[in-house]
Amino acid sequence: MSGPDRLLRLLQLMRVMAPPITAQRLAVERGVSVRSIYRDIELLRLSGARIEGERGYGYRLVEDYALPPQTFDRLEIEAITVGLSEVRQMGDPDLARAADSVLAKVAATLPDDRERQLLHAISHVYRPTGRYGLHPHLQAIRQACWEEQEIEISYLDQAGTASQRIIRPLAIMYSDHVLTVLAWCCLRDDFRMFRVDRVESLSSNGTSFRPRRAPLLRDYLAKLSEKRSD
């Protein structure tokens, strides 16, 4: 394997590997010695890759515009196009515009032959109507997730009973034809799911729960996984 190809494969592995990314784990995945990993990481750094960490503590790849563009094989290109096609069919205009923007940016980084494969891919998604429809509070919920801000909602349960809740929104779940907010409910002091279409009103109370969103979401997903395995 040529030197540049070996370095690009190591770079891609660091992109997809869950932390902690240790030299030992990289060496096992690549089938090389730990010393070779140390050497290649230094070469990547010299080439402009921003890799934080050091020997014995693990590494973290910080993406940088100076890095060489990604290359995709034909099946990966099909996966990109079908995934973005699905996003465009969701019925969320903000995500649809973002999907078009992503497609254009990815195409601009590809060699000519790969760009043609991306723009003329065989895989597409068509739905006669938006899968989830428009929800007036979706953007505010998404923003609250990003900013890790509590929100106060007026919510209708399955029986149509209204309640006032303060929640810490963790993620938006796209399941079947329903959008659900995975959240920590301050009223119940526990994890709860709230259907977006049952949120009657929404406001921010200005309370931050940063930096707890990631660990809370990890715990919630683990709890859901345990229920599925029961």
C-alpha positions in Angstrom: 0.0 0.0 0.0 1.4 3.4 -0.9 2.2 5.9 1.8 -0.5 8.5 0.9 -3.2 5.7 0.7 -2.1 4.3 4.1 -2.4 7.8 5.7 -5.8 8.4 4.2 -7.0 5.1 5.5 -5.8 5.9 9.0 -7.4 9.3 8.7 -10.8 7.8 7.8 -10.5 5.3 10.6 -10.0 8.1 13.1 -13.1 9.8 11.7 -15.4 6.9 12.3 -13.9 5.3 15.4 -15.6 6.0 18.8 -13.3 7.5 21.4 -11.0 6.9 23.1 -8.9 6.5 20.0 -5.7 4.9 21.3 -2.7 3.9 19.3 -3.2 0.4 20.4 -6.8 0.3 19.0 -5.6 1.9 15.7 -2.8 -0.6 15.4 -5.2 -3.6 15.9 -7.6 -2.2 13.3 -4.9 -1.5 10.7 -2.9 -4.7 11.4 0.3 -2.8 12.1 2.6 -2.0 15.0 1.9 0.7 17.6 5.2 2.3 16.5 3.9 2.6 12.9 0.7 4.3 14.2 2.8 6.9 16.1 4.9 7.5 13.0 1.9 7.9 10.7 0.1 10.3 13.1 3.1 12.5 13.1 3.1 12.4 9.3 -0.6 13.4 9.2 0.1 16.3 11.6 2.9 17.5 9.3 0.5 17.3 6.4 -1.9 19.6 8.1 -4.2 17.3 10.0 -5.3 18.6 13.4 -4.9 15.6 15.8 -5.1 16.4 19.5 -3.7 14.1 22.2 -0.5 12.2 22.7 1.0 8.8 23.3 -0.6 7.0 26.2 -3.7 9.2 26.4 -5.5 8.7 23.1 -6.1 11.0 20.1 -8.9 13.1 18.7 -9.2 14.1 15.1 -10.2 17.8 14.6 -11.5 18.2 11.1 -9.7 20.9 9.2 -10.3 22.5 5.8 -6.7 21.9 4.9 -7.2 18.2 4.9 -7.5 16.5 1.5 -11.2 16.0 0.3 -13.0 12.8 1.1 -13.1 10.1 -1.6 -16.1 7.8 -1.9 -16.6 4.5 -3.7 -19.7 4.0 -5.8 -21.8 2.4 -3.1 -21.0 5.1 -0.6 -22.1 7.7 -3.2 -25.4 5.8 -3.6 -25.8 5.9 0.2 -25.3 9.6 0.3 -27.8 10.3 -2.4 -30.5 8.0 -1.0 -30.0 9.4 2.5 -30.3 13.0 1.3 -33.3 12.1 -0.9 -35.0 10.8 2.2 -34.3 14.0 4.1 -35.8 16.1 1.3 -39.0 14.0 1.4 -39.5 14.5 5.2 -41.7 17.6 4.8 -39.3 19.8 6.8 -38.3 22.7 4.5 -35.3 23.6 6.6 -33.8 20.1 6.4 -34.7 19.9 2.7 -32.7 23.0 2.0 -29.9 21.7 4.1 -29.9 18.4 2.2 -29.6 20.3 -1.1 -26.7 22.3 0.3 -24.9 19.2 1.6 -25.2 17.5 -1.8 -23.8 20.6 -3.6 -20.9 20.8 -1.1 -20.0 17.1 -1.4 -20.2 17.2 -5.2 -17.8 20.2 -5.3 -15.1 18.2 -3.4 -15.2 15.1 -5.7 -13.2 14.3 -8.8 -15.2 14.7 -12.0 -16.1 11.0 -12.5 -17.3 10.7 -8.8 -19.2 14.0 -9.1 -21.1 12.6 -12.2 -21.9 9.5 -10.2 -23.3 11.6 -7.3 -25.4 13.8 -9.5 -26.7 10.9 -11.6 -27.0 8.2 -9.0 -29.4 5.4 -9.5 -30.8 5.5 -5.9 -33.6 8.0 -5.1 -36.6 8.3 -2.7 -40.0 9.5 -3.8 -42.9 10.2 -1.5 -46.1 11.9 -2.9 -46.5 13.8 0.4 -44.1 14.9 3.1 -43.6 12.0 5.5 -43.9 14.1 8.7 -45.7 17.3 7.6 -45.1 20.8 8.9 -44.8 21.4 12.7 -44.8 25.0 13.9 -42.6 24.2 16.9 -40.1 21.9 15.3 -37.4 24.6 14.6 -37.7 25.9 18.2 -37.3 22.4 19.6 -34.3 21.8 17.3 -32.7 25.1 18.4 -33.3 24.2 22.1 -31.5 20.8 21.6 -28.6 22.5 19.9 -28.3 25.2 22.6 -29.1 22.8 25.5 -31.9 25.1 26.8 -34.9 24.0 28.8 -38.3 24.7 27.2 -41.8 25.0 28.7 -44.5 23.3 26.7 -48.2 22.8 26.8 -48.8 19.2 25.9 -51.7 17.0 25.0 -51.5 13.4 25.9 -53.1 10.5 24.0 -56.4 11.1 25.9 -56.4 14.8 25.0 -55.6 15.9 28.5 -53.4 19.1 28.6 -50.4 19.5 31.0 -47.7 22.0 31.4 -44.2 20.6 31.3 -40.6 21.9 31.6 -38.4 19.6 29.6 -34.8 19.3 28.6 -34.9 18.3 24.9 -32.2 15.8 24.0 -33.0 14.7 20.5 -35.6 14.5 17.8 -36.6 11.0 16.8 -38.0 10.2 13.3 -40.1 7.1 13.6 -42.7 5.9 11.2 -44.8 9.0 10.5 -44.4 10.6 13.9 -41.8 13.1 15.2 -40.9 12.5 18.8 -38.8 14.6 21.2 -36.6 12.5 23.5 -36.4 14.6 26.7 -35.8 14.8 30.4 -39.1 15.8 32.0 -38.6 18.0 35.1 -42.2 17.3 36.2 -41.7 13.5 36.3 -38.0 13.7 37.1 -37.4 11.1 34.4 -37.0 10.5 30.7 -40.0 10.9 28.6 -41.0 11.0 24.9 -43.2 13.8 23.6 -44.9 13.8 20.2 -44.1 17.1 18.3 -47.7 17.2 16.9 -49.1 17.3 20.4 -47.1 20.3 21.5 -49.7 23.1 21.7 -47.4 25.9 22.7 -43.7 26.3 23.5 -41.4 28.9 25.1 -37.9 29.1 26.5 -37.4 29.7 30.2 -33.8 30.7 29.7 -32.4 27.9 31.8 -29.3 26.1 30.3 -28.6 22.4 31.1 -25.2 22.5 29.2 -23.2 20.3 29.1 -25.6 17.6 30.2 -27.3 16.8 26.9 -24.8 14.3 25.6 -24.6 12.2 28.8 -28.4 12.4 29.3 -29.1 11.3 25.8 -26.5 8.4 26.1 -28.3 7.3 29.3 -31.7 7.5 27.7 -30.7 5.5 24.6 -29.1 2.9 26.8 -32.4 2.7 28.8 -34.4 2.2 25.6 -32.0 -0.4 24.4 -32.4 -2.4 27.7 -36.2 -2.3 27.2 -35.9 -3.7 23.7 -33.8 -6.6 25.0 -36.2 -7.5 27.8 
